[in-house]
Amino acid sequence: MVDLIGYIGLTINLLSMTMKDILWLRWLSIVANFIYICYGVMLGAMPFIIGCSIAVCIHIYHLSIMYSVKKKKSIIWK
């Protein structure tokens, strides 16, 4: 069962890499990293937990920038 969770995370991560839209890539990567964090907790693997937590923070940071820029552009064009 634990391995299955790891494979699900891997599949979603690989799927995210096929995305042409950066928003989809980041959102799928966040989902994959949360699954990897759960996987790391089940294995007791701190490198997994730490690395994936950092990746989630990076993706959220970049998404927040992307959404704020998009919001500013929509205000300018109105």
N, C-alpha and C positions, 0 to 999 in steps of 0.2 A: 504494500500500500504506500509506503514512504517513497519507494522508487517511482511509483506512478505519479505522485505529486511532482517529483523532479522532472519527469518526462513531460508533464503538462506545461510546466514552466519553460522548459527547453523549447517545446513546440511553439508556444506563444512568442517567445523571444525570437526564434527563427522567423516566424510569421511577420513580426514587427520589422525585421530587416528587409522584407520584400516590399514594404510600403513606400510609395512615391511621395505621399503626403506626410510631411514631417509631424503634423499634429497626430495623425494615426500612429506613426512610429513611436512617438513619445508616450501616448496613452497606453498602447499595447506593451511597451517596455515597462511602464509603471506596474501594470497588472502582472507581467512576468516576474518582475523583481519582488513584488509582494508574495507571489507564490514561492519564489526562491527563498525569501525570508522565512516563510513557514517551513519549508524544506530544511533550511539550516537549523531552525529551532528543534525540529524533530531529530535531526542528526547530532545536535549539539556542536555544530560547526560555526564557531564565531567568525571566521573569515567570510563565510557566506553571508551571515547576518549583517556584518559591518559593511562589506562591499556593496551589497544590494541596498542597504539603507542609504548609503551615500549616493548610489545611482538614482534612487527614488527622489532624493532631495535635489539632485542636479536636474532631473527631468521636470520636476515641479517648478523649479526656478525658471528654466527656459520656457515652460508653458506659460507661466505668469507673465513673462516678458512678451511672448508672442501675443497673448490675449490683450495685454495693455496697449501694444502697438496697434493691433487690429481695432481696438476700441477708439484710439486716438484718430486713426484714419477714417473711421466711420463718422466721427464728429466733424472732421475737416470737410468731408464731402457732402454734408447735409446743407 
